[in-house]
Amino acid sequence: MTLDQAPSGHPVTIDRPDAATARTRRLAEMGLRAGTTVTPAHRVAGGGRIVRIGAVRVAVARAVLARLSLRDQRSDTATPDTAPSAAADPGVADGTGRSEISGHQPVPAHRGC
């Protein structure tokens, strides 16, 4: 199945883009790369479609949608873009904020001036 055939509102995972290198690079810049889970939304004029990639929505032409193959969701166990859950670090899961390995609290990110 390709992204232009996917039902609206149901998350799907992109298997591989079937496009020229320059177009594949542009799709990757927009977030449409192999292993990414996206949600096709409504169709737009000309057969294109709005596609949600996380919190971002992009309009994609029908010709491009037809070149994005999808994985069979029944065989997937995880996607590369899936972030680890808080339960993966017991220190975070138990609310102490301390890492089980080092016992130290994480250092906050620098916010710049």
C-alpha positions as CSV (number, residue, x, y, z in Angstrom):
1,M,0.0,0.0,0.0
2,T,1.2,3.6,-0.6
3,L,0.4,6.7,1.4
4,D,-2.2,7.9,-1.2
5,Q,-4.2,4.7,-0.5
6,A,-4.0,4.8,3.3
7,P,-7.2,5.6,5.2
8,S,-7.5,9.0,6.8
9,G,-6.9,9.3,10.5
10,H,-5.1,6.0,10.9
11,P,-1.3,6.1,11.7
12,V,0.9,4.3,9.2
13,T,4.7,3.8,9.0
14,I,6.6,4.8,5.9
15,D,8.6,1.8,4.5
16,R,10.7,3.6,1.9
17,P,10.3,6.5,-0.5
18,D,10.5,5.4,-4.1
19,A,11.8,8.7,-5.5
20,A,14.9,10.3,-7.0
21,T,17.7,11.2,-4.5
22,A,17.0,15.0,-4.5
23,R,13.3,14.3,-3.9
24,T,14.1,11.7,-1.2
25,R,16.3,14.3,0.6
26,R,13.5,16.9,0.4
27,L,11.0,14.4,1.8
28,A,13.4,13.6,4.6
29,E,13.7,17.3,5.4
30,M,9.9,17.5,5.8
31,G,10.0,14.4,8.1
32,L,8.8,11.9,5.5
33,R,11.5,9.3,5.8
34,A,11.7,5.5,6.2
35,G,10.5,4.3,9.6
36,T,8.5,7.5,10.4
37,T,5.0,7.0,11.6
38,V,2.6,9.5,10.0
39,T,-1.2,10.0,10.0
40,P,-2.9,10.8,6.7
41,A,-5.6,13.5,7.1
42,H,-8.1,14.9,4.7
43,R,-7.6,15.2,1.0
44,V,-7.1,18.5,-0.7
45,A,-7.8,19.8,-4.2
46,G,-5.9,18.0,-7.0
47,G,-5.8,14.7,-5.1
48,G,-3.1,15.8,-2.6
49,R,-3.4,15.2,1.1
50,I,-2.6,16.7,4.5
51,V,-0.2,14.4,6.4
52,R,0.5,14.8,10.1
53,I,4.0,14.1,11.3
54,G,3.9,14.4,15.0
55,A,2.5,17.9,15.7
56,V,3.4,19.1,12.2
57,R,1.0,19.1,9.2
58,V,2.3,19.2,5.6
59,A,0.5,19.2,2.3
60,V,1.8,16.5,-0.1
61,A,1.0,16.1,-3.8
62,R,-0.7,13.0,-4.9
63,A,2.2,12.0,-7.2
64,V,4.5,12.1,-4.2
65,L,2.1,10.2,-1.9
66,A,2.0,7.4,-4.5
67,R,5.8,7.0,-4.2
68,L,5.8,6.5,-0.4
69,S,5.4,2.7,0.4
70,L,4.0,1.8,3.8
71,R,4.9,-1.0,6.2
72,D,2.5,-3.7,7.2
73,Q,1.5,-2.5,10.7
74,R,0.7,-6.0,11.9
75,S,4.4,-7.0,11.7
76,D,5.8,-3.8,13.3
77,T,6.9,-4.0,16.9
78,A,8.4,-0.5,17.1
79,T,9.4,2.3,14.8
80,P,12.8,4.1,14.8
81,D,11.1,7.4,15.6
82,T,9.5,6.1,18.8
83,A,10.9,7.8,21.8
84,P,11.7,5.6,24.8
85,S,9.1,5.8,27.6
86,A,9.8,7.1,31.0
87,A,9.6,3.6,32.3
88,A,12.8,2.8,30.4
89,D,14.7,4.8,33.2
90,P,13.5,3.6,36.6
91,G,14.7,6.8,38.2
92,V,12.4,8.8,36.1
93,A,9.5,6.4,36.5
94,D,9.7,6.4,40.3
95,G,9.6,10.3,40.4
96,T,13.0,10.8,42.0
97,G,14.6,12.1,38.7
98,R,17.7,10.2,39.6
99,S,19.3,7.7,37.2
100,E,19.5,4.2,38.5
101,I,22.9,3.8,37.0
102,S,24.7,6.8,38.4
103,G,22.4,8.0,41.1
104,H,22.8,11.6,39.8
105,Q,20.1,14.0,38.8
106,P,20.0,15.0,35.1
107,V,21.6,18.3,34.2
108,P,19.1,20.8,32.8
109,A,19.6,21.9,29.2
110,H,21.4,25.2,28.6
111,R,18.9,27.8,27.3
112,G,21.4,30.3,25.9
113,C,21.2,34.1,26.2
